[in-house]
Amino acid sequence: MGRHAYGVPGMKENKSEAFLAELLEFACQPPRIYQHKWQVGDVAVWDNRSLLHQARPWDMTEPRIMYQSRIAGDPKSESALSPKQESA
């Protein structure tokens, strides 16, 4: 699941939203969190399909280089569109 999750098939919308909020709260508690303390030369790699991540504030006067790579997956399950958006 991720912050973009919009519903659980077979659950009413309000129950689904509450369930997803509870899962997110649970997932973002120790020992399931990691905060990197950056040092020159560090590299971070993660798989967006299995990890929640959040940007943190940084010194904007310091240069930052970011590269991103994506591997195609199943468009239906990885599009992050709600059923309402998909039918529009």
C-alpha positions in Angstrom: 0.0 0.0 0.0 1.1 3.6 -0.4 -0.2 7.1 0.3 -1.9 6.9 -3.1 -4.1 3.9 -2.1 -7.7 4.8 -2.7 -9.8 1.8 -1.7 -10.0 -1.9 -0.9 -12.2 -3.9 -3.2 -15.2 -5.3 -1.5 -15.2 -2.8 1.4 -17.5 0.2 1.7 -15.6 3.5 1.0 -15.6 4.8 4.6 -14.5 1.5 6.1 -11.9 1.2 3.4 -10.5 4.7 4.0 -10.4 4.0 7.8 -8.6 0.6 7.2 -6.0 2.2 4.9 -5.4 5.0 7.4 -4.9 2.4 10.2 -2.4 0.4 8.0 -0.5 3.5 7.1 -0.2 4.6 10.7 1.0 1.1 11.7 3.5 1.0 8.9 5.1 4.3 9.8 6.0 3.3 13.4 9.3 1.9 14.7 10.9 -0.5 14.0 9.6 -0.1 10.4 11.0 3.3 9.7 14.5 4.4 8.6 15.8 8.0 8.3 19.1 8.3 6.5 21.7 10.7 7.7 23.4 11.8 4.5 27.1 12.0 3.9 29.0 12.9 0.8 29.1 10.0 -1.6 26.0 8.3 -0.3 23.6 6.6 -2.6 20.0 5.5 -1.8 18.1 3.0 -3.8 14.5 1.8 -3.2 11.7 0.0 -4.9 8.6 2.2 -4.9 6.4 -0.9 -5.1 7.3 -2.1 -1.7 8.5 1.0 0.3 6.8 4.2 1.5 9.2 7.1 1.3 9.0 10.8 2.1 11.3 13.6 1.2 12.9 15.5 4.1 14.0 19.1 4.2 17.6 19.8 3.1 20.0 22.7 2.8 19.0 24.2 -0.6 22.4 25.8 -1.0 24.0 22.4 -1.2 24.0 20.7 -4.7 21.9 17.5 -4.9 22.0 15.0 -7.8 19.1 12.6 -8.3 18.7 9.9 -10.9 15.5 8.0 -11.3 14.8 4.7 -13.1 11.5 3.0 -13.7 10.7 -0.5 -14.8 7.4 -1.0 -16.4 4.9 -3.0 -14.4 1.2 -3.8 -14.6 -0.5 -0.5 -15.6 -3.8 -1.5 -13.9 -2.3 -2.1 -10.5 0.4 0.5 -10.6 -1.3 3.5 -12.1 -2.4 5.0 -8.8 -5.7 6.1 -10.3 -9.0 5.6 -8.5 -11.7 3.8 -10.4 -13.5 7.2 -10.9 -10.3 8.6 -12.6 -9.8 5.6 -14.8 -13.3 5.8 -16.2 -13.1 9.5 -16.9 
